Amino acid sequence: MDVASETKTPVVVVDDVHVTYQVFGTGKKATAEKGKSAKKTRVREVHAVKGVSFVIHQGETLGIVGSNGSGKSSLMRAIAGLFPATQGAVYTLGKPTMLGVGAALLPNLSGEKNITLGGLAMGYKKKEIDEASDSIIDFAGLREFIDLPMRTYSQGMSARLRFSIAASKKHDILIIDEALAVGDRKFRLKAEDKIRQMRQEAGAVLLVSHNMKSIQNTCNRVIWLEKGELIMDGEPQAVCEAFISSMEKGDGD
């Protein structure tokens, strides 16, 4: 971390965070039912995040890399307040907003109606949504499809609309979890440019992605998680190269 970042205001502090949860043998998370207890043979505990600590300063875009199952999404959910830390704590200056490929859009409603619902969920007033709607539609490139139900959209079209809705508002802390992975190259480049712009306006942006080029194009710092542990924290190219080298050797399997 450079000296300049240390003079800026910390907006996210992750302090010795552990995240554990129980899953059934099917992979579904275990939830207790009243009057019932799950069979021990079908449930096991997953220690997804293991004592991770770091600080994000105002104006930073932090990339998060790691192999599948490394704890990236669990950590982001803990930062967003969607998943409680089992141990340790997360402190944020402002409200984190999480945008992921699984962000809820209602399939039977049109794209236009989903813009309204998404805007209301982010705290827009109805008038503000109406004013922002055209720019959201145009940014997503969905003008000719916006009156169609979401169930008719491809995965890429849905991802573009989700990103465009979230990117239309200024956020204290924006967490983007693989939302650019399913977009086409033209939209991905436009989204990367938008993320760089948002970095100047938001308190901080966190970007989880398997696309190393996107990470290096948009982030000014990267952390590498593996098996729930923080392996490296530093300059994007150095961290990405170390991660790629590890994957090629098979260390992350």
Helices and strands as residue ranges (DSSP letters): H 3-6, E 10-24, G 40-42, E 43-57, E 60-65, H 72-80, E 87-92, E 96-100, H 111-121, H 126-140, G 143-145, G 150-152, H 155-167, E 173-177, H 185-201, E 204-208, H 212-218, E 221-226, E 229-234, H 236-249
